[in-house]
Amino acid sequence: MSEGKKNPKSGDVLPLHNESIDDAIKGMDLWLDAREEQADDQALQKFEFSRQIKQMREPLALSPHDLERRKIIYPEMDDRLVLDRFRELRTRLLELSRGENFVLLVTSVAPEGGGSFTALNLASAIALDATKTALLIDCNLREPSLHRYLDLVPDMGVTDFIEDPDMEVASIIYPTGIKRLRLIPAGSRRESPSEFFTSFRMKYFIKSIRARYPDRFVIMDAPSISTSPDARILSELADYTLLVVPHARVTPEEVQKAAESVYPGRLAGVVLND
């Protein structure tokens, strides 16, 4: 049997030559430099986004009377209990995401269960923070309502963007009259919503609006998860899903079934709407 070099085995300690050590140190230096550059880029991006937030303008800001009539929270409102509930919900979601921006799906256990009301006011609560913006997307294609809440008459929305490969996302984002809150309406098409949500362009759409700004929080308003497959499909595209339970209108079994319909690992919690 020859006495040549032995092949190293698992667990063997191999000698390090000076060249190997030098190469390793150089490699570590390059890695640290890259990390520092990445951190600088992120800090610059954060600063630039903060500057853009300060420059955001509302052409027609809603008055406290307008907000009260539309049942939208605002800092000076008399009903502090409702305001504090949405602030607390915002805080818990930020803790869950560790402060990172996220895409949240809001859906109710039953039709007309308060999903749109919750989505709108949660987005408003996020927008109360001067360092953050919120983007509402109306994904209830058959019965959209967010534009009516905000008294908007949009020309285009989600379905138009998905159908037109040349359309830019910016062309379907509308001011709401609420500082730092924007809306993407459902769009002009009402048929076959499930086909829209399973398309590649829908996935690209969600990814692009999330990546565009680091402190923009995306809230998708979906139809009831108990009566429409759309919410189940959308829960896969979202980071988290929030279930809205209408008070005294559904059974515990219905709530459990709705929770099981959410994409695995994406259920953030349950909110009681009374």
Secondary structure as UniProt FT lines:
FT   TURN            10..11
FT   HELIX           18..55
FT   TURN            59..60
FT   HELIX           64..69
FT   TURN            70..71
FT   TURN            75..76
FT   HELIX           80..96
FT   TURN            97..99
FT   STRAND          103..108
FT   TURN            111..112
FT   HELIX           115..127
FT   TURN            130..131
FT   STRAND          133..138
FT   HELIX           146..149
FT   TURN            150..151
FT   HELIX           158..163
FT   TURN            165..166
FT   HELIX           169..172
FT   STRAND          174..175
FT   TURN            179..180
FT   STRAND          181..184
FT   HELIX           193..197
FT   HELIX           200..212
FT   TURN            214..215
FT   STRAND          216..221
FT   TURN            225..227
FT   HELIX           229..237
FT   STRAND          240..246
FT   TURN            247..249
FT   HELIX           252..261
FT   TURN            264..265
FT   STRAND          267..273
//
